[in-house]
Amino acid sequence: MTKEQEAQYEDADSLREIIKNLEKRKFKLDCGHVTTFGYYLSNDITIKTNKHPEIICSLCGY
């Protein structure tokens, strides 16, 4: 990766801020399971970045 290409990417802290804004919101995932952001017993999620992103729990991702 060139330095110009690398400069186009934001750091992980930017993504953490986006996720922090989702705190306490509840979602039904594409796999049918549910998650609540910021809740310690919530399902972990996997985002498959296809043309239409698929968001599933980590258990269904395996």
Secondary structure as GFF3:
##gff-version 3
##sequence-region A 1 62
A	DSSP	alpha_helix	3	7	.	.	.	ID=ss1
A	DSSP	alpha_helix	12	20	.	.	.	ID=ss2
A	DSSP	beta_strand	26	28	.	.	.	ID=ss3
A	DSSP	beta_strand	34	36	.	.	.	ID=ss4
A	DSSP	beta_strand	45	48	.	.	.	ID=ss5
A	DSSP	beta_strand	54	57	.	.	.	ID=ss6
###
